């Protein structure tokens, strides 16, 4: 699948912590209705079969909306359901190994916190980078803070698209202007919202304005 920068404008990462009795399918559909441009399925505690069933369901949904769909970390599940790709962290499988397993046509995203990590990920076949945490965040315990100067340096150092992640809210998106990012990745700003459709719509508009500045 060919990745376009505009696919990365508003990248939604799932988190069942926010479900409150709803299904993941329902909340992902709401985020797609609001205009999310990319979905990453992130599951840390589901067993293999439950994860597989859920991944198939969300993949079908994303296909209907023609939105790229990747799996966090689990390359085997991504292969099993023929997802559009995977996103891996620095402590997960190395990008070159992922590319070897998935083949040339799948999307590979890599988390990076430094210029060195970013350059290496690009060299090893990453299609885009997720850089953060750019603001303090409660969604990940091990998130490393990345200054906006470092974010800009990473964007300048690589030719693949970069998205910012970590603690991003509707209020602080404008602070990321002119760093070189093509979009943002969020969890709670979408899935923790009372009205997911409306929250997603607003985030997309504000991010679109910020990227053009």
N, C-alpha and C positions, 0 to 999 in steps of 0.2 A: 504493500500500500504506500503510495506516495504521500508524504506529509507536507502540508502547506502551512506556512506561518499562521494563517488565520484560523487553522484548526486548533491552535494552541492559545488562542486569546483568553478563553475562560475554561480552565481545566479543572474538573471536579473530581475530588478523591473521596470515595465512599467511606463511611464510618458508621457501623451499626449502633454505636453509643447513643446516637441521636434519634433512633427510630421511634421510641415511645409508642410501641404497639403497632406501628405501621410496618409494612414489608419494605425490604430494600428496593424491590421492583417499583413500588409506588413512589418512593421519594426520588429515585433516579429518574423516573418518568417526569415527575414535576420539574426537576432540574433541566431536563431536556426541553420540556415545554417552555421554560423560562429562557432558553437559549444557550445552555452549556454547550461548548464546542468540542469537548473531549472528556471521556470518562475513564478513570482508573479504578478498578475494583481492588480494594485493599482489605484483606481479611487476615487476621493474625491467629484467630482461635477456632475457626471452623474445621471439622474433620474433612478429609479428602472428598468423600462422596457428596456431602452437603455443599462444599465449596464448588465442586464440579457442576452440580445441578444449578446453583445460583449463577455461576459464571455463564452457563449456556443461556439461561433466561435473560440476563442482562445483555449478553452479546446480541441476542435476537432483537431486543429493544433498541440498542444502539444502531443496529443495521437498519431498522425502520426509519430512524432519524438521520441516517447517513453520517453518523458521528464516530470517529475513531474510538476503539475500545481496547484498553490494555489491562493486563493483570499485574499486580504488584508482586515482585519477587519470584512467583511460582512459575518457572519456565515450563515445567511438565504439564501443568494445567493449561497454560496458554497454548501449548502444542496440541493437547488433547481436544480442546474445543475450537481450535483454529482461530484464536483471538487475533486482533490486528497487531499485537505485540506485547511487550513486557516493559515494566519499569523496575530497575534494580538500583539498590543503594551501594555504597562503597564496601559494605561488609558482605554483600551478596555475591552471586556469580559475576565474574569479570566480563565486561562487555564483549570482548573478543570471543570468549567461550559461548556466550549467549548467541552471538551472531552465527557461530558455527552450528549450533543446535537448531536455530530457527530458520536459517537460510537468509538470502539477500533481500527478500521482499517484505519482511516484517519490521515494525517500528520498534526501536530500542531506545528507551529513555534511561538516563543515568543521573543519579543525585551527585552533586559536586559542591564542595565548600571552598575549594582553592583553585587558583589558576592552573596549577600543576595537574590536579585531578581532572579539570575540565579538558585540558589539552590531550591528556592521555585517553580520556573517554572518547573524544572525537577521533583520535588516531585509531582506536580499537573498534570503531564502527558504530558509535552512538549516533542517533538521528536528532536528538534534542537533549538538553540538560535541564534538570530541575535544581535550582540553586537556593539555598536557605539554611537556616531560618533567617529571613530578612527582617522580621520583627519577633518579639518574644511570643512563644506559642505554648499552649497547653496540650495540643494534640499529639505531640511526640516528646517523650521523656528525654530522648538522647539528641534532640535537635541542637545543632551547633549554630551559633550566631554568625551571620555573614554581614559585614558592613556594606553599605551601598557603594562605597568606593571599590571594594572587592568585587561586588556584583558587576559593576561597570567594567572593571579590568577583565573579568571572565568573558563578558560579552564582546569586548574588543579582541580577545585572544583567540576566539574560535569562530568558525564560519557557520556552524550549525545553530539553530535557534535556541534561545535561553528563556526559560520561564522562572519567575520568582515564586517561592513558597515559604510559608511560615508566618503565622500571626497576621495575615493580610485581612483587612476589613474595608468596608466601603469608605471609611473615613481616611485611612492611611494610604490607599492606592495612589493618590496624586504625588506622594513623596517618592514614588518609584520612577517618575518621569525622567526621561533623558539618561537612563542607565543602559539602554540598548535592548531591554527585554521585549519579547513579542507578546507576552501575556502573563497571566498569574495562575497559580494552582491554589485552590482553597478547599477546606474541609468544612469547618464549622460555620463559615460565613454563608455557606449554602445550606448544608444539612442540619445546622443548628438553628436555622431561621424558622419563625412561626409560619410565614408564608414563603415557601421555597420558590415558587414560580416568580413572585414579585422580587424577592431578594436576588435571584439569579439574573433577572432582567436588569435590575439596577447595577449590579456588579459588572455585567457585560458592557453597559453603556459607559460607565465611569472608566473601565479598563480601556475601552476603545478610544476614549478621549485622551487618556494618559499615554497610550502607545503612540498616538499621533503627535504629541507635543514635542 
